[in-house]
């Protein structure tokens, strides 16, 4: 996520309770500033706050009420006992590849003959397609298990069953009304599913199935060794980091930072310049690891990702990671080229400040990166954006596109009003995909402009949880890790420093801002992505807002403020706000 300052030049400050923060700090073993963050999250009871901070696996919801779990585990256990051939099929994103890797590993260890496959964006596309089913059936399995797909794939599942092959679906996507013709269908969103936690992604569900199969066979197998993959899938899929997901991801982050992590992840971590022995944050998964794992699926065949996640040989793992790093570098270049051309096209068609949503199209724009490019256009122009890559197919020029939108504007509803211009489209409020004939792009552009006219981004005032200095010191690395995992539905806390001295400022890298600030007598490094232009307007003092993170570049236990907002002394004083605390259900 890119930070964007509030246009008014203001930021708010939550009202703090020093006495309560000190008491909670003593009870939970966290610093006063971290304790105040917990109070803002509604965790006023020491026992609840301690449970949130520790997030032990022992507190996981019981899986016994999950619909079809027992039937699925018994059928898979039977396959393991008989050495039966099992096809495991996952979607091409990180949740799909990690969940497929978990089940492929476990079932292989428990005696099944496993063939593992992942979807291909360019050969069959998303989910359990006809081509996907053909690949699974080609190895003559007695059982197919789909991971992160299958909830809406009734025709393919019926076809498999007609061929005498049992199908088990492990998924977390929306459930259609029509009953699924699978032997077992594990999805917390089923209306009849009694599993208490509804936010689990497919990687977490796969681990639950693995534990159930182990139990059905009565064997000893520590499934915690796959928690690193669960953490990757959960964070990359933007699943809520609450409840069971918080517990699973917290344990997985510890494993991901361990020197003993699986060879494939160790090699990928080295490629991302993440030192071993240091626990990872959820943000580092989202911005350093997940893009690398997604890159092969964006440009071609993601099978290499499944191979990397399952590889046991360190030398081979390094080879695979090097190939993925090369693909990711190619993905960046392809994305950069498409984004530059798309931005220039927006300005040529709509001007520097578009007043409606924008539609751009280009030959040679890779369909695997058009979604990323659309997101870049939204960030730059602050309007909904559709980006279409054009290719010749069957003698006609066809476009495959992706759309993204501004905060608070329903993209799916807007595109629904343009549906007659497209061959196919689908998605949700925040993101959509479509297929369109090139000759109809101008029609879509005009219709989309009408359906998005007047769309403006919500711009809530950024609010600091804590003002640093005095009784609220800069949080330590240990405090930050106790707040992790931070992300979806458990956002990063924001910290402010008011009217602090600027010791040094410079532009580093490709236009980034690096500051050294004096906060209450102690130096604090601050870093602003793509904010080098702000250097020229800085005076001797500044007020800043941002998130505190481990300074991996400096090493040791140092922390750094990642700038979300920077204001000189000409702007208004920050506004004191008293927002209502979130409920416990929102935070745990």
C-alpha positions in Angstrom: 0.0 0.0 0.0 1.4 3.5 -0.8 1.0 6.2 1.7 -0.7 9.4 0.6 -0.8 12.6 2.8 -4.2 14.2 3.6 -4.7 17.1 1.3 -5.6 19.5 4.1 -2.1 19.1 5.6 -3.6 17.9 8.9 -3.5 14.7 10.8 -5.4 13.6 13.9 -4.1 12.3 17.2 -6.0 9.7 19.3 -6.5 10.6 22.9 -4.2 8.5 25.1 -4.5 7.2 28.6 -1.0 7.1 30.2 -2.1 5.5 33.4 -4.0 2.7 31.6 -1.2 2.2 29.2 1.4 1.8 32.0 -0.9 -0.7 33.7 -1.4 -2.7 30.5 2.3 -2.5 29.8 3.2 -4.1 33.1 0.6 -6.8 32.7 1.4 -7.8 29.1 5.2 -7.2 29.0 5.1 -4.6 26.2 6.3 -1.0 26.1 4.0 1.8 27.0 3.6 3.0 23.4 2.7 -0.5 22.2 0.3 -0.9 25.2 -1.5 2.3 24.1 -1.9 0.8 20.7 -3.6 -2.2 22.2 -5.9 0.1 24.2 -6.9 1.8 20.9 -7.7 -1.6 19.5 -10.2 -2.2 22.3 -8.0 -4.5 24.3 -8.5 -3.0 27.7 -8.7 -6.3 29.7 -5.1 -7.5 30.5 -6.1 -11.2 29.8 -7.5 -10.3 26.4 -4.6 -8.1 25.6 -2.1 -10.9 26.7 -4.0 -13.4 24.6 -3.8 -11.1 21.6 -0.1 -10.5 22.0 0.8 -14.2 22.5 -1.8 -15.5 20.0 -1.0 -19.2 20.8 -2.0 -22.0 18.6 -3.7 -23.6 21.6 -6.4 -21.1 21.2 -7.4 -22.2 17.7 -11.1 -22.8 17.0 -12.2 -26.5 17.1 -12.3 -27.8 13.5 -14.8 -30.5 14.3 -17.8 -28.5 13.2 -16.4 -27.8 9.8 -18.8 -29.2 7.2 -17.5 -32.3 5.4 -14.1 -32.2 7.1 -14.5 -35.7 8.6 -15.6 -37.2 5.3 -12.7 -35.5 3.4 -10.1 -36.7 5.9 -11.4 -40.3 5.9 -11.4 -40.4 2.1 -7.9 -39.0 1.9 -6.7 -41.3 4.7 -8.0 -44.3 2.7 -6.1 -43.1 -0.3 -2.9 -42.9 1.8 -3.4 -46.4 3.2 -3.9 -47.9 -0.3 -1.1 -45.9 -2.0 -3.7 -44.5 -4.3 -3.0 -41.9 -7.0 -4.2 -38.4 -5.9 -4.2 -35.3 -8.1 -3.9 -32.1 -6.2 -4.7 -28.9 -8.0 -4.2 -25.4 -6.8 -4.9 -22.0 -8.2 -2.0 -19.9 -9.6 -1.8 -17.3 -6.7 0.2 -17.7 -3.5 -2.7 -19.1 -1.5 -3.3 -21.7 -4.2 0.3 -22.8 -4.5 0.9 -22.9 -0.8 -2.2 -24.9 -0.1 -1.4 -27.3 -2.9 2.2 -27.7 -1.6 1.0 -28.4 2.0 -1.4 -31.2 0.9 1.0 -32.6 -1.7 3.8 -32.8 0.9 1.6 -34.3 3.7 -0.1 -36.9 1.5 3.2 -38.0 0.0 4.6 -38.5 3.5 1.6 -40.5 4.5 1.7 -42.9 1.6 -0.4 -41.5 -1.3 1.0 -41.3 -4.8 0.7 -37.6 -5.4 0.6 -35.6 -8.7 0.4 -31.8 -8.0 -0.7 -29.2 -10.5 -1.4 -25.5 -10.5 -3.6 -23.3 -12.7 -2.1 -21.4 -15.6 -3.4 -17.9 -16.4 -2.8 -18.5 -20.1 -3.9 -22.1 -20.5 -7.3 -22.5 -18.9 -7.1 -19.4 -16.7 -8.3 -19.1 -13.1 -9.6 -22.0 -11.2 -10.5 -25.6 -12.0 -11.0 -25.2 -15.7 -11.5 -27.9 -18.4 -7.8 -27.8 -19.2 -7.0 -28.2 -15.5 -9.3 -31.2 -15.2 -7.7 -32.8 -18.2 -4.3 -32.5 -16.6 -5.5 -34.0 -13.4 -7.3 -36.9 -15.1 -4.3 -37.7 -17.4 -2.4 -39.3 -14.5 -5.5 -41.6 -13.8 -6.1 -40.7 -10.2 -8.7 -42.2 -7.9 -9.1 -38.8 -6.1 -8.8 -35.1 -7.0 -8.3 -32.4 -4.3 -8.7 -28.8 -5.4 -7.1 -26.0 -3.4 -8.2 -22.4 -3.4 -10.7 -23.1 -6.2 -13.6 -25.4 -7.1 -16.5 -23.7 -5.2 -18.1 -22.7 -8.5 -16.8 -25.4 -10.8 -19.8 -27.6 -10.9 -19.4 -28.9 -14.5 -15.8 -30.0 -14.1 -16.5 -31.7 -10.8 -19.5 -33.5 -12.3 -17.4 -34.6 -15.2 -14.7 -36.0 -12.8 -17.3 -37.9 -10.8 -18.8 -39.3 -14.1 -15.3 -40.7 -14.8 -15.3 -42.5 -11.5 -13.0 -40.1 -9.7 -13.9 -38.6 -6.3 -13.4 -34.9 -5.8 -12.7 -33.0 -2.6 -12.9 -29.2 -2.8 -10.9 -27.1 -0.3 -11.7 -23.4 -0.9 -12.7 -20.2 0.8 -14.4 -18.3 -2.1 -18.1 -17.4 -2.3 -20.5 -20.3 -2.4 -23.1 -20.5 -5.1 -26.7 -21.6 -4.2 -26.4 -24.8 -6.4 -25.1 -27.8 -4.4 -21.6 -28.8 -5.4 -21.4 -32.4 -6.8 -18.2 -33.1 -4.8 -17.6 -36.0 -2.4 -16.6 -33.3 0.2 -16.7 -29.5 0.1 -14.7 -27.7 2.7 -15.5 -24.0 2.8 -16.2 -21.9 5.9 -18.6 -19.8 3.9 -21.0 -22.7 3.3 -24.3 -21.8 5.1 -24.3 -25.1 6.8 -20.7 -25.0 8.0 -20.4 -24.7 11.8 -16.7 -23.8 11.9 -16.5 -20.7 14.1 -13.8 -18.8 12.2 -14.9 -17.7 8.7 -11.8 -15.7 7.6 -9.5 -18.6 7.0 -7.9 -18.9 3.5 -7.2 -22.1 1.7 -3.7 -22.5 3.1 -5.1 -22.6 6.6 -7.8 -25.0 5.5 -5.2 -27.3 3.9 -3.3 -27.4 7.2 -6.5 -28.4 9.0 -7.1 -31.2 6.5 -3.5 -32.4 6.9 -4.0 -32.5 10.7 -7.3 -34.4 10.2 -5.8 -37.0 7.9 -3.0 -37.5 10.3 -5.5 -38.2 13.0 -7.6 -40.5 10.8 -4.5 -42.6 10.2 -3.4 -42.5 13.8 0.2 -41.5 12.9 2.6 -39.0 14.4 3.3 -36.0 12.1 4.0 -32.5 13.3 2.0 -30.4 10.9 3.5 -27.2 12.4 6.4 -27.5 9.9 4.0 -26.2 7.2 3.0 -23.0 9.2 5.5 -21.0 7.1 3.4 -21.8 4.0 0.2 -21.0 5.9 1.6 -17.5 6.8 2.6 -16.9 3.2 -0.8 -17.8 1.8 -2.8 -15.9 4.5 -0.9 -12.6 4.1 -0.6 -12.8 0.3 -4.3 -13.4 0.0 -5.1 -10.4 2.2 -7.1 -12.6 4.6 -8.0 -10.9 7.9 -5.2 -11.1 10.4 -7.6 -11.8 13.3 -8.6 -14.9 15.3 -7.3 -18.2 14.0 -5.4 -16.4 11.1 -3.5 -14.3 13.6 -2.4 -17.4 15.6 -1.4 -19.3 12.4 0.4 -16.4 10.8 2.2 -15.4 14.0 3.6 -18.9 14.3 4.4 -19.0 10.6 6.3 -15.7 10.8 8.6 -17.1 13.4 9.3 -20.1 11.2 9.9 -18.0 8.1 12.6 -16.1 10.0 14.2 -19.2 11.3 17.5 -20.5 9.9 15.8 -23.9 9.7 13.0 -22.8 7.3 12.4 -25.0 4.2 15.2 -24.7 1.6 12.9 -23.0 -1.0 11.9 -20.2 1.4 15.5 -19.8 2.6 16.6 -19.3 -1.0 13.8 -16.9 -1.7 14.5 -15.0 1.5 18.1 -14.6 0.5 17.1 -13.3 -2.9 14.9 -10.7 -1.1 17.8 -9.6 1.1 16.0 -10.8 4.3 18.6 -12.0 6.8 17.9 -15.4 8.5 17.4 -15.6 12.2 15.2 -12.5 12.2 11.4 -13.0 12.4 9.6 -11.6 9.3 6.8 -9.1 9.5 3.5 -9.6 7.5 4.5 -6.5 5.5 7.7 -8.1 4.4 5.7 -11.1 3.1 3.3 -8.8 1.3 6.0 -6.6 -0.4 9.1 -8.8 -0.5 8.1 -12.4 -0.7 4.6 -12.6 -2.3 5.5 -10.6 -5.4 8.3 -13.0 -6.2 6.0 -16.0 -5.7 3.3 -14.4 -7.9 5.7 -13.4 -10.7 5.9 -16.7 -12.6 2.1 -17.0 -12.6 1.8 -13.5 -14.0 4.1 -14.1 -17.0 3.7 -17.8 -17.6 3.7 -21.1 -15.8 3.6 -21.0 -12.0 4.6 -24.7 -11.6 8.1 -23.5 -10.6 6.7 -21.9 -7.5 5.1 -25.2 -6.4 8.5 -26.9 -7.1 10.3 -24.3 -5.0 7.9 -24.6 -2.0 8.4 -28.4 -2.0 12.1 -28.7 -2.8 14.2 -30.3 -0.1 17.6 -30.0 -1.7 19.2 -26.7 -0.9 21.3 -26.5 -4.1 18.2 -27.2 -6.3 16.2 -24.7 -4.2 18.8 -22.0 -4.9 18.6 -22.7 -8.7 14.8 -22.4 -8.6 14.9 -19.2 -6.5 17.4 -17.7 -9.0 15.0 -18.5 -11.9 12.1 -16.9 -10.0 14.2 -13.9 -9.3 15.0 -13.6 -13.0 11.2 -13.9 -13.8 10.4 -11.3 -11.2 13.0 -8.9 -12.7 11.3 -9.5 -16.1 7.9 -8.9 -14.5 9.1 -5.5 -13.1 10.4 -4.5 -16.5 7.2 -5.6 -18.3 5.1 -3.8 -15.7 7.3 -0.6 -15.9 6.9 -0.5 -19.7 3.2 -1.0 -19.6 2.7 1.5 -16.8 4.7 4.3 -18.5 2.8 3.9 -21.7 -0.5 3.7 -19.9 0.2 6.9 -17.9 1.1 8.7 -21.1 -2.1 7.5 -22.7 -4.2 8.7 -19.8 -2.7 12.2 -20.1 -3.1 12.2 -23.9 -6.8 11.2 -23.7 -8.0 12.6 -20.4 -5.5 15.3 -19.4 -3.3 15.5 -16.3 -6.4 15.6 -14.0 -9.0 13.1 -15.3 -12.6 13.9 -14.1 -13.9 10.4 -14.8 -12.6 6.8 -14.7 -10.1 6.0 -17.3 -9.7 3.2 -19.9 -6.5 2.6 -21.7 -5.3 -0.2 -24.0 -2.1 -1.2 -25.7 -0.7 -4.0 -27.9 2.1 -5.8 -26.1 0.9 -5.0 -22.6 1.2 -8.3 -20.9 -2.1 -9.5 -19.5 -0.3 -10.7 -16.3 0.6 -7.2 -15.2 -2.4 -5.1 -16.4 -3.9 -5.3 -12.9 -0.7 -3.9 -11.3 -0.7 -1.2 -13.9 -4.3 -0.3 -13.2 -3.5 0.0 -9.5 -0.6 2.4 -10.4 -3.0 4.6 -12.5 -5.4 4.8 -9.5 -2.5 5.9 -7.2 -1.4 8.5 -9.8 -4.7 9.9 -11.0 -7.0 9.1 -8.1 -9.8 7.8 -10.4 -11.0 4.3 -11.2 -8.9 2.7 -14.0 -9.2 -0.1 -16.5 -6.1 -1.3 -18.3 -6.4 -3.7 -21.3 -3.7 -5.7 -23.1 -4.4 -6.3 -26.7 -3.4 -9.5 -28.6 -4.4 -11.1 -31.8 -6.5 -14.3 -31.3 -8.1 -16.3 -34.1 -7.5 -13.5 -36.6 -9.2 -10.8 -34.4 -7.7 -8.3 -31.9 -8.9 -9.2 -28.4 -8.3 -7.4 -25.2 -7.8 -8.9 -21.7 -8.1 -6.2 -19.1 -8.2 -5.5 -15.4 -9.7 -2.7 -13.3 -8.9 -1.2 -10.0 -10.7 1.6 -8.1 -10.4 4.4 -5.6 -11.4 3.9 -1.9 -15.1 3.8 -1.5 -16.2 3.5 -5.1 -17.8 0.2 -6.4 -16.0 -0.8 -9.5 -18.1 -3.8 -10.2 -21.3 -1.8 -10.1 -19.8 0.8 -12.5 -18.6 -1.8 -15.0 -22.0 -3.6 -14.7 -23.5 -0.5 -16.4 -21.0 -1.1 -19.3 -21.5 -4.8 -19.5 -22.9 -4.8 -23.1 -19.6 -3.5 -24.4 -17.6 -6.5 -23.1 -17.6 -10.2 -24.0 -17.0 -11.2 -20.3 -16.4 -9.5 -17.1 -16.4 -10.3 -13.4 -14.9 -9.5 -10.1 -15.9 -7.5 -7.0 -16.2 -3.9 -5.7 -12.4 -3.3 -5.6 -11.1 -5.2 -8.7 -12.5 -6.6 -11.9 -11.3 -8.5 -15.0 -12.8 -8.5 -18.5 -12.4 -9.7 -22.0 -13.3 -7.2 -24.8 -13.1 -7.0 -28.6 -10.6 -4.2 -29.6 -13.2 -2.5 -31.8 -15.4 -1.9 -28.8 -12.9 -0.2 -26.5 -14.0 3.3 -27.4 -17.6 2.3 -26.5 -16.3 1.0 -23.1 -14.3 4.2 -22.6 -17.4 6.4 -23.1 -19.7 4.2 -21.1 -17.2 3.9 -18.2 -16.7 7.7 -18.2 -20.5 8.1 -17.7 -20.7 5.5 -15.0 -17.8 7.0 -13.0 -18.4 10.7 -13.4 -18.1 12.4 -10.1 -16.3 9.6 -8.4 -14.0 10.9 -5.7 -11.7 9.0 -3.3 -12.6 8.9 0.3 -9.8 10.8 2.1 -10.1 10.1 5.8 -7.8 12.1 8.0 -4.8 10.0 9.1 -4.8 9.6 12.8 -1.8 8.9 15.0 -2.2 6.3 17.7 0.6 7.8 19.8 2.7 10.9 19.8 6.3 9.9 20.5 8.3 11.6 23.2 8.1 12.1 26.9 6.1 9.2 28.5 5.6 7.5 25.2 9.0 6.3 23.9 9.7 5.0 20.4 8.6 1.3 20.5 11.4 -1.4 20.4 11.8 -4.1 17.8 10.5 -6.6 20.4 7.3 -4.4 20.9 6.8 -4.3 17.1 7.0 -8.1 16.8 4.5 -8.6 19.6 2.0 -6.5 17.7 2.5 -8.6 14.6 1.0 -9.8 12.3 -0.2 -6.4 11.1 -2.3 -6.0 8.0 -5.8 -6.7 6.9 -8.3 -5.9 9.8 -5.3 -5.4 12.1 -3.6 -2.3 10.5 -0.3 -0.9 11.3 -0.4 1.7 14.1 0.7 5.2 13.2 3.1 7.2 15.3 3.6 10.9 15.3 6.5 13.2 16.2 5.6 16.9 16.6 7.9 19.8 15.9 11.1 17.7 16.1 14.5 18.8 15.0 15.8 17.7 11.6 19.4 16.7 12.1 20.0 15.7 8.5 18.1 15.1 5.2 19.1 13.7 1.9 17.7 12.0 -1.2 18.7 8.3 -1.6 18.1 5.6 -4.2 15.7 6.6 -6.9 14.1 9.6 -5.3 13.5 8.4 -1.7 13.8 10.7 1.3 16.1 9.9 4.2 15.9 11.9 7.4 17.6 11.9 10.8 15.3 13.4 13.4 15.8 14.2 17.1 12.9 12.9 19.1 13.0 13.7 22.8 16.8 13.7 22.9 17.3 10.6 20.8 18.0 10.3 17.1 15.4 8.5 15.0 15.8 7.6 11.3 12.9 8.3 9.0 12.4 7.1 5.4 9.9 8.2 2.8 9.3 6.2 -0.4 9.3 8.4 -3.5 9.4 11.6 -1.4 12.7 13.1 -2.4 11.0 16.2 -3.7 9.9 17.0 -0.1 13.5 17.7 0.9 13.5 21.2 -0.5 10.6 22.4 1.6 11.9 21.1 4.9 12.9 23.6 7.6 14.9 23.1 10.8 11.9 21.3 12.4 9.1 19.1 11.2 6.0 17.2 12.2 5.8 13.6 10.9 3.4 10.7 10.9 4.2 7.1 10.0 4.7 3.5 11.0 7.6 2.2 13.0 9.5 -0.8 11.5 12.7 -2.7 12.0 15.6 -0.9 10.2 17.0 -4.0 8.4 19.5 -1.9 6.6 21.1 -0.6 9.8 20.8 -3.9 11.5 20.7 -4.8 15.2 17.7 -3.6 17.1 17.3 -0.3 15.4 13.9 1.0 14.2 12.9 3.5 11.6 9.9 5.6 10.9 8.4 5.0 7.5 6.8 8.3 6.6 3.1 8.4 5.9 2.7 12.2 6.3 5.2 15.0 6.5 4.3 18.6 7.3 6.4 21.7 7.9 5.4 24.2 10.5 3.2 26.2 8.2 0.3 23.7 8.4 -2.4 23.6 11.0 -1.7 22.0 14.3 -2.7 18.3 14.5 -6.3 17.8 15.5 -7.1 15.9 18.7 -9.7 13.2 18.0 -11.6 10.8 20.2 -12.7 8.0 17.9 -14.7 5.1 19.4 -12.6 2.1 20.2 -13.2 -0.9 18.0 -15.0 -3.9 19.4 -13.2 -7.0 20.6 -14.7 -8.9 17.6 -12.9 -6.5 15.3 -9.5 -7.0 16.9 -9.2 -10.6 17.9 
